[in-house]
Amino acid sequence: MTEATPQPAISTAQPEDFFQLLKPRVMSLVIFTAVTGLVVAGGDLDWISAAIAILCIAVGAGAAGALNMALEGETDALMRRTRGRPVAAGRVRKNDAMAFGVILSIFSVMLLGMTTNWLAGGLLLLTIVYYAAFYTLLLKRRTPQNIVIGGAAGAFPPVIGWAAATGQAPWQAWLLFLIIFLWTPPHSWALALYSAGDYAKAGIPMMPVARG
């Protein structure tokens, strides 16, 4: 049984708290891989449109992070690594974080679709839904393979960048996807070794918890 995340009657959130909802360190990796896909793809996208595309991908990644924190506030509160997050610590209310994530999702997907193409916009939408709903709600607590299957969410950015630049997602773009997809599980499992006790306490069957 998890304890309810404290929800203040009046919001005490600061701008910094909403920035932290975006998971800025994760966002920096998303920007790097999205730029890689966009640059390698070539295409005739002007630099203003390219900058807007990267901004949209970054904001979309941040939106997914905000939705993830909104949905996992109670679980995050049980773990030392995550209990300082805005929702887990009670600085941002769950509903506010959820609304923030939804608004940013709509904004980023629509702007990307209108300024580049709807293949890129659709892939960004898929990424957000995949991470916030499929990984967070369905996979994370149900299987030790959570990060194997769910890691696809973090592998989409170079494909989105490629699609934004050219309007296509050829096999070369999916090769970049595959590189990140294969890197994600061992990276995450290595980090999970240091938090295995917390994951066990929170009931999350990460591989070091489920298999030792």
N, C-alpha and C positions, 0 to 999 in steps of 0.2 A: 504494500500500500504506500503510495507516494503522498507526501504532504503537499497541500495546495500551495501554489506559488502566491506570495503576498500580492494583493492587488490594491494599491492605494486608492482611496475615495477620490482624491484630486491628483491628477497627474503631476509627478515631480520630474518628468523627463526633461533632459537638456538636449540641445542639438547634437552634442557628442554621443548621446545614447542612441539616437536614431542613426548616426553615422556608423556606430558599432554594429547595429542591426544588419548592415550591409556586408558584414564579414570582409573588411577591407584587405586583409592579407590574402584571402582566397580570391578576391576580386583582382588583385595585382597579377596573380597567375593566369586568370581568365583573360585579362588584357594582353598579356604577353603571348599566349597561345593564339588568341584571336588575331592579333597583329601578324603573327607568323603566317597564319592561313591566308590572310588578306594580301600580304606582300608576295608570298610564293605563288599565289593564284595569278598575279598580274592583273589583266583586265584594264578597262579604261575609266575606272572610277576616279573622279577628281578628288583632290585632297580634302575639300570641305565635306563631301559626302562620306569619304573614308573616315574622317574624324568623327562624324555623327554616328556612323556605323559602329565604331569602337565604343563610343559613349553609350549607345543603346545596348550593346552586348554587356558592357560593364554594369549598367543600371539593371539590366535583366538578371545578371548574376547576383547583384545585391538584393534584388526583389526576392529571388529564391532563398537567399540567406535569411531575410527578414521573415518570410513565411515559415522557414524551418525553425527559427527561434520561437516564433509564436506558437507553433505546434508542439515544441519540445520544452517549453518553459519548466514544467514540473520535473522532467527527467534531467534537464541541465542543472537544476537546483541541487540534485543529489551528487553531482560530480565536482571534484575540486577544480578540474580543468575548465569547467563551463559555468560554475555557479555565480561567477561575476558578470555574466552576460546580462544585458538590460532587462529582459523579461524574467529570467531566472532570479535575478536580484530584486525584482519588483519595481525597478525604476520606470519601466515602460509596461503598460497594461497589455495583456494578450490581444484584446480586440484592436487596440491602437496599432500594434505591430502587424496584425493581420491586414488591417486596412491600408497601412503604409505599403506592405508588400504587394497587395492587389493593385493599388494605384500605380506603383512603379512598374508592375508587370504590364499593365495595359498601355501605359505611356511608352515603355521601351519597345514593345512589340509593334504597336501602331506606327511609331515614328520610324523604326527600322524598315517596316514594310513600305511606307510611303516614300522614304528617301532613297531606298535601294531597290529591293524587290520583295515579293511576298514569300518566296522560298526561304530567304534569310529570316524574315519575320516569323514564318511558321516553325522553322527550326529553333528559333529562340523561344517561342511559346512551348514547344515540345520539351526543351531543356528545363524550363521553369516548372512545368507540370511534372516532369519525370523526377526532378529532385524533391520538390515540395510534397507531392502526393505519393508517387510510386515508391520512392526510396524512403522518405521519412515516415509515411503512414503504413505502408505495406511490407517493406523489406526489413527495415532496421531492427525490429524487435522479433522477427520471425525466423531468420536464418543466418547462420554464420557466413553465408555467401552474400550477405547484404552489400558489402562494399565492392564485391566482384561485379554483381549485376548493377548496383546503383552507381558504380564508378563511371558508367557511361555518361551521366549528366555532366561530369567535369571534362569529358573528352569531346563534347560537341563544339566548343568555341572556335577551334580552327576551321571546322566545317562551315560554321555560320559566317566566319570571316571570308572564307573562299566564296560562299554563295553570295555574300554581299558584293563582292568584287566582280563576279562574273555571271551571276544568276544561275549557276550550275553547282552541282556537288559531285564531281567525278571521283573515280577510285583513288586518285592521288590525295584528295581531301580526306577520304576515309582511312588512308594510310596514316595520316597525322592523327586522326581519331584513335586508331589502333595503338599507336605508340603510347599515348596518354592512358588509354584504357588498360593496357598491360602494366604500366608503371604504377597505377593507382593502388591496387590491392597490397603489394608488398610494402609500399610506402606507408599506407594506413595501418597495416598490421604491425609494422615496426614501432610506430607511434603508440599503438594500442597496448603494446607490451608494458609501457610505463604507466598505463591507466587501467590495467586489467581489473584491479580491485574495484575501481569506480564503475566500470562497465558491468561487472557482476552485481554490484549493489543496485544499479539502475535497471537490471534485467535486460541488458543489451548483449546478445550472443556474438560478440566479436570473436574472431578466430582464436586469439590467445585465451579467451574465457571458455569457449566451447570445446576446444581441442588441446589447450595447454601449450 
